[in-house]
């Protein structure tokens, strides 16, 4: 490539060739530049300046935006960490709630199974509710009959029959009205029976048993209190010798005592037999109590009769203790012990008949199995 040699400016050479007075005046560089700049160039320069100013302003605005964005990012970073911590806590709570929900679901499923089992059991019981009620009523009436037959306990039998009637009443079934009527008829029979004061007679026997140890034997010499009170008081002007003679005479009178006991012979008992006599009398009274509780009237009266004979034979019947014992034995022996019990089997037989009818009706209503 050919190098071009710069040529000297012809205008500059022409200016140099002219005389100094004719030479043009040289301008400053700025003025020269401005003189050479055209309107288009100045417009372009202004546009460049405006562009630079806008660029600089935009750069500063972008810097401010970057700073604000950095602050926002920092704030968002802190909020993100806090949100992460809250999220972790929420996840832990969610896991706990999930475990609790699983346990509750298991309990709910178990409760549903139990409910289904209870419903099935209730359905089974509701089907045989009448049979169960009749079985309970029959058992109560059997207890009432046993109380009357074994111990003649009218009160216990009446309570059992009242419970049976209350059981039928709770069922509220018109079909049970006939059974309730039969049970009510038997209860009226029991209420019409005379009452026997078993407790009062038992207390009287207890007092007689406790008084056995205080009974005096017939051969023992006992002076009644009324005889001691009837003795004459000593005279006031009695001398010493008279007092001595009087006391000697009283002692002599006590050596021999003549009394009509009304008995052919008086049994003499040694101390050991006296103890066994009293214990055997207590056993007779205890046997009378057992006969009383079992409503054995014959045994009760026989034991009291034996106790009366022993008291009259071996003990002093004229003493106050002996008279109280004999009077008490006679009073107890005259008390009614047993009563004629009515027949209360009508209600029991009615319940059994109704049960048989109910069972036969249930068998007829059962679906028949198809033949193979």
LOPAVEX-659614 format. One record per residue (C-alpha): residue number from 1; x, z, y. Coordinates in Angstrom, 2 decimals. Last residue first. Layout:
<recs>
  seq       xx       zz       yy
  NUM        X        Z        Y
...
</recs>
This chain:
<recs>
  seq       xx       zz       yy
  372   -79.97    50.97   -80.08
  371   -83.22    52.48   -78.89
  370   -83.49    53.08   -75.19
  369   -83.25    56.71   -74.11
  368   -86.51    58.31   -73.01
  367   -86.85    59.47   -69.43
  366   -87.65    63.21   -69.09
  365   -91.20    63.95   -67.91
  364   -92.38    65.18   -71.30
  363   -89.44    67.55   -71.57
  362   -90.18    68.97   -68.11
  361   -93.82    69.60   -69.04
  360   -92.76    71.38   -72.24
  359   -90.33    73.56   -70.25
  358   -92.99    74.46   -67.68
  357   -95.53    75.37   -70.35
  356   -92.99    77.56   -72.14
  355   -92.05    79.26   -68.88
  354   -95.70    79.91   -68.05
  353   -96.24    81.53   -71.45
  352   -93.19    83.75   -70.97
  351   -94.35    84.83   -67.52
  350   -97.82    85.68   -68.81
  349   -96.35    87.69   -71.71
  348   -94.28    89.76   -69.28
  347   -97.32    90.39   -67.06
  346   -99.42    91.55   -70.00
  345   -96.66    93.76   -71.42
  344   -97.47    96.62   -69.05
  343   -99.23    98.86   -71.58
  342   -99.90   102.24   -69.98
  341   -97.76   105.35   -70.45
  340   -99.46   108.55   -71.55
  339   -97.73   111.32   -69.66
  338   -94.97   113.67   -70.68
  337   -93.84   116.89   -69.06
  336   -96.90   118.85   -68.06
  335   -96.02   122.41   -66.95
  334   -97.21   125.29   -69.18
  333   -93.77   125.75   -70.75
  332   -92.24   126.04   -67.28
  331   -94.57   128.89   -66.33
  330   -94.07   130.71   -69.61
  329   -90.28   130.47   -69.34
  328   -90.35   131.71   -65.74
  327   -92.58   134.69   -66.61
  326   -90.31   135.62   -69.51
  325   -87.16   135.45   -67.38
  324   -88.72   137.33   -64.46
  323   -89.94   140.07   -66.84
  322   -86.48   140.39   -68.41
  321   -84.76   140.69   -65.04
  320   -87.25   143.29   -63.82
  319   -86.85   145.36   -66.95
  318   -89.72   145.71   -69.38
  317   -88.65   142.73   -71.50
  316   -85.36   144.32   -72.42
  315   -83.51   141.66   -74.35
  314   -83.10   140.91   -78.06
  313   -86.63   140.25   -79.28
  312   -88.56   139.19   -76.15
  311   -85.72   137.00   -74.89
  310   -85.14   135.48   -78.32
  309   -88.82   134.66   -78.74
  308   -89.09   133.16   -75.25
  307   -86.02   130.96   -75.80
  306   -87.48   129.73   -79.10
  305   -90.73   128.80   -77.36
  304   -88.80   127.01   -74.60
  303   -86.94   124.93   -77.19
  302   -90.17   124.05   -78.97
  301   -91.89   123.10   -75.70
  300   -89.17   120.63   -74.75
  299   -88.87   119.20   -78.25
  298   -92.58   118.46   -78.33
  297   -92.63   117.08   -74.79
  296   -89.80   114.62   -75.29
  295   -89.80   113.03   -71.82
  294   -86.08   112.12   -72.15
  293   -85.25   114.18   -69.05
  292   -87.37   117.09   -70.28
  291   -85.89   116.98   -73.77
  290   -82.44   117.18   -72.22
  289   -83.55   120.14   -70.08
  288   -85.00   121.93   -73.13
  287   -81.67   121.44   -74.88
  286   -80.00   123.10   -71.89
  285   -82.42   126.04   -72.20
  284   -81.60   126.43   -75.88
  283   -77.88   126.19   -75.10
  282   -78.25   129.00   -72.56
  281   -79.90   131.18   -75.21
  280   -77.03   130.36   -77.57
  279   -74.54   131.46   -74.91
  278   -76.34   134.78   -74.39
  277   -76.43   135.49   -78.09
  276   -72.78   134.45   -78.49
  275   -71.73   137.06   -75.92
  274   -73.88   139.77   -77.54
  273   -72.36   138.87   -80.88
  272   -68.90   139.74   -79.52
  271   -70.12   143.01   -77.98
  270   -71.75   144.32   -81.17
  269   -75.51   143.88   -81.51
  268   -78.12   146.47   -82.46
  267   -81.49   145.01   -83.22
  266   -84.38   147.40   -82.48
  265   -86.84   147.81   -85.29
  264   -90.62   147.86   -85.61
  263   -91.08   147.00   -81.98
  262   -93.59   148.36   -79.47
  261   -90.81   149.88   -77.39
  260   -92.38   153.36   -77.40
  259   -89.84   155.55   -75.69
  258   -88.27   158.93   -76.56
  257   -85.04   159.64   -74.77
  256   -82.62   162.29   -76.02
  255   -79.33   163.07   -74.32
  254   -80.78   162.27   -70.90
  253   -82.90   165.43   -70.93
  252   -79.79   167.52   -71.52
  251   -78.14   165.97   -68.48
  250   -81.14   166.79   -66.35
  249   -81.12   170.41   -67.63
  248   -77.44   170.82   -66.80
  247   -78.09   169.47   -63.28
  246   -80.89   172.00   -62.79
  245   -78.79   174.88   -64.12
  244   -75.97   174.08   -61.70
  243   -78.36   173.80   -58.77
  242   -79.94   177.12   -59.64
  241   -76.53   178.76   -59.90
  240   -75.53   177.41   -56.50
  239   -78.67   178.55   -54.84
  238   -81.60   176.33   -53.90
  237   -83.14   177.13   -50.49
  236   -83.68   173.43   -49.65
  235   -85.40   172.55   -52.86
  234   -84.01   169.64   -54.84
  233   -85.92   166.31   -54.46
  232   -88.22   165.49   -57.30
  231   -87.42   162.31   -59.20
  230   -89.86   159.47   -58.38
  229   -87.19   157.38   -56.66
  228   -85.08   157.37   -59.80
  227   -88.09   156.40   -61.85
  226   -88.89   153.53   -59.44
  225   -85.36   152.24   -59.78
  224   -85.72   151.89   -63.51
  223   -83.25   153.75   -65.71
  222   -81.44   151.60   -68.18
  221   -80.55   152.59   -71.73
  220   -79.21   149.58   -73.65
  219   -81.04   148.89   -76.91
  218   -83.18   146.10   -75.48
  217   -80.33   144.12   -73.94
  216   -80.22   143.70   -70.17
  215   -80.48   140.13   -68.76
  214   -77.91   139.43   -66.04
  213   -75.95   136.78   -67.99
  212   -79.15   134.83   -68.67
  211   -79.98   134.54   -64.95
  210   -77.89   131.37   -64.38
  209   -79.75   129.57   -67.18
  208   -83.08   130.65   -65.67
  207   -82.09   129.29   -62.24
  206   -81.02   125.97   -63.75
  205   -84.28   125.73   -65.72
  204   -86.23   126.20   -62.49
  203   -84.22   123.43   -60.85
  202   -85.00   121.06   -63.75
  201   -88.70   121.87   -63.49
  200   -88.64   120.99   -59.79
  199   -86.76   117.73   -60.36
  198   -89.05   116.58   -63.16
  197   -92.16   117.14   -61.07
  196   -94.43   114.85   -63.09
  195   -96.64   112.43   -61.18
  194  -100.00   111.33   -62.51
  193  -100.28   107.61   -63.36
  192  -102.37   105.43   -61.05
  191   -99.28   103.75   -59.54
  190   -98.23   102.54   -62.98
  189  -101.60   100.93   -63.69
  188  -101.64    99.31   -60.24
  187   -98.23    97.82   -61.02
  186   -99.65    96.24   -64.17
  185  -102.44    94.57   -62.18
  184   -99.95    93.39   -59.55
  183   -97.82    91.75   -62.25
  182  -100.86    89.90   -63.64
  181  -101.89    88.72   -60.14
  180   -98.36    87.61   -59.35
  179   -98.30    85.51   -62.51
  178  -101.64    83.89   -61.63
  177  -100.43    83.13   -58.09
  176   -97.28    81.45   -59.40
  175   -98.73    77.91   -59.31
  174   -99.43    78.34   -55.59
  173   -95.69    78.38   -54.97
  172   -94.21    80.44   -52.15
  171   -90.85    80.94   -53.95
  170   -90.26    84.06   -51.85
  169   -93.45    85.61   -53.27
  168   -92.24    85.06   -56.83
  167   -89.08    87.04   -56.11
  166   -91.09    89.76   -54.32
  165   -93.29    90.16   -57.43
  164   -90.22    90.55   -59.64
  163   -88.72    93.09   -57.22
  162   -91.97    95.08   -57.29
  161   -91.88    95.03   -61.10
  160   -88.35    96.45   -61.12
  159   -89.29    99.16   -58.60
  158   -92.32   100.17   -60.71
  157   -90.17   100.45   -63.83
  156   -87.67   102.65   -61.98
  155   -90.45   104.96   -60.75
  154   -92.18   105.18   -64.13
  153   -89.07   106.36   -65.95
  152   -90.46   106.95   -69.45
  151   -86.84   107.13   -70.66
  150   -86.64   104.53   -73.43
  149   -90.07   102.89   -73.42
  148   -90.85   102.93   -69.69
  147   -87.37   101.97   -68.53
  146   -87.21    99.28   -71.20
  145   -90.49    97.76   -70.02
  144   -89.30    97.64   -66.43
  143   -86.02    96.04   -67.49
  142   -87.95    93.37   -69.43
  141   -90.06    92.74   -66.32
  140   -86.90    92.19   -64.28
  139   -85.50    89.77   -66.88
  138   -88.76    87.80   -66.95
  137   -88.72    87.50   -63.15
  136   -85.13    86.25   -63.20
  135   -85.91    83.68   -65.91
  134   -89.00    82.54   -63.98
  133   -86.92    82.03   -60.84
  132   -84.28    80.07   -62.73
  131   -86.87    77.84   -64.39
  130   -88.53    77.17   -61.04
  129   -85.23    76.26   -59.45
  128   -84.27    73.88   -62.28
  127   -84.37    70.68   -60.22
  126   -83.26    72.48   -57.08
  125   -80.27    73.83   -58.94
  124   -79.11    70.41   -60.06
  123   -79.64    69.00   -56.58
  122   -77.78    71.93   -55.10
  121   -74.89    71.35   -57.50
  120   -74.73    67.68   -56.56
  119   -74.88    68.58   -52.89
  118   -72.19    71.18   -53.40
  117   -69.94    68.68   -55.16
  116   -70.47    66.13   -52.39
  115   -69.75    68.77   -49.80
  114   -66.61    69.79   -51.65
  113   -65.45    66.20   -51.75
  112   -66.23    65.75   -48.07
  111   -64.40    68.97   -47.27
  110   -61.37    67.71   -49.20
  109   -61.48    64.42   -47.29
  108   -61.78    66.34   -44.03
  107   -58.91    68.60   -45.00
  106   -56.74    65.55   -45.77
  105   -57.83    63.89   -42.54
  104   -57.02    67.07   -40.66
  103   -53.56    67.16   -42.22
  102   -52.98    63.52   -41.29
  101   -54.27    64.16   -37.78
  100   -51.87    67.07   -37.44
   99   -48.96    64.90   -38.61
   98   -49.97    62.15   -36.19
   97   -50.33    64.69   -33.40
   96   -46.82    65.93   -34.10
   95   -45.51    62.36   -34.10
   94   -47.38    61.62   -30.87
   93   -45.95    64.76   -29.31
   92   -42.46    63.63   -30.25
   91   -43.16    60.12   -28.91
   90   -44.47    61.60   -25.68
   89   -41.34    63.69   -25.33
   88   -39.20    60.60   -25.91
   87   -41.30    58.63   -23.43
   86   -40.98    61.38   -20.86
   85   -37.22    61.28   -21.31
   84   -37.24    57.48   -21.06
   83   -39.45    57.66   -17.98
   82   -36.98    60.03   -16.36
   81   -34.16    57.64   -17.23
   80   -36.18    54.69   -15.89
   79   -36.98    56.60   -12.69
   78   -33.29    57.19   -12.15
   77   -32.53    53.48   -12.79
   76   -35.43    52.47   -10.56
   75   -33.93    54.53    -7.76
   74   -30.53    52.93    -8.31
   73   -32.14    49.48    -8.48
   72   -34.04    50.18    -5.29
   71   -30.86    51.29    -3.58
   70   -29.03    48.19    -4.82
   69   -31.93    46.02    -3.64
   68   -31.78    47.65    -0.20
   67   -28.06    46.93    -0.06
   66   -28.58    43.37    -1.30
   65   -31.35    42.83     1.23
   64   -29.09    44.02     3.98
   63   -26.38    41.66     2.82
   62   -28.90    38.82     2.55
   61   -29.99    39.53     6.12
   60   -26.34    39.44     7.25
   59   -25.81    36.16     5.44
   58   -29.05    34.81     6.88
   57   -27.87    35.71    10.37
   56   -24.49    34.08     9.74
   55   -26.11    30.99     8.34
   54   -28.57    30.87    11.20
   53   -25.72    31.14    13.72
   52   -23.68    28.58    11.82
   51   -26.65    26.23    11.73
   50   -27.31    26.71    15.41
   49   -23.67    26.01    16.13
   48   -23.73    22.92    13.92
   47   -26.93    21.72    15.62
   46   -25.32    22.21    19.00
   45   -22.29    20.26    17.84
   44   -24.48    17.49    16.47
   43   -26.32    17.28    19.72
   42   -23.00    17.22    21.53
   41   -21.83    14.41    19.29
   40   -24.94    12.45    19.92
   39   -24.62    12.90    23.64
   38   -21.09    11.61    23.62
   37   -17.97    13.56    23.69
   36   -15.05    11.69    25.42
   35   -15.58    13.36    28.71
   34   -15.99    16.71    27.04
   33   -12.68    16.21    25.28
   32   -10.98    15.17    28.40
   31   -12.50    18.09    30.22
   30   -11.27    20.39    27.55
   29    -7.88    18.79    27.50
   28    -7.52    18.85    31.31
   27    -7.78    15.58    33.22
   26    -5.02    13.14    34.39
   25    -5.51    11.52    37.82
   24    -5.34     7.82    37.67
   23    -2.12     6.05    38.78
   22    -2.38     4.12    41.97
   21    -0.34     6.47    44.12
   20     2.10     6.92    41.27
   19     2.77     3.21    41.04
   18     1.40     1.32    38.11
   17     3.48     0.64    35.03
   16     2.80     4.08    33.55
   15    -0.88     3.50    33.71
   14    -0.51     0.19    31.95
   13     1.44     1.86    29.19
   12    -1.27     4.49    28.74
   11    -3.86     1.79    28.59
   10    -1.89    -0.11    26.01
    9    -1.67     2.87    23.68
    8     1.37     2.67    21.63
    7     0.90     1.09    18.19
    6     0.90     3.19    15.10
    5     2.79     1.64    12.24
    4     0.61     0.89     9.30
    3     2.08     1.53     5.89
    2     1.34    -1.08     3.32
    1     0.00     0.00     0.00
</recs>
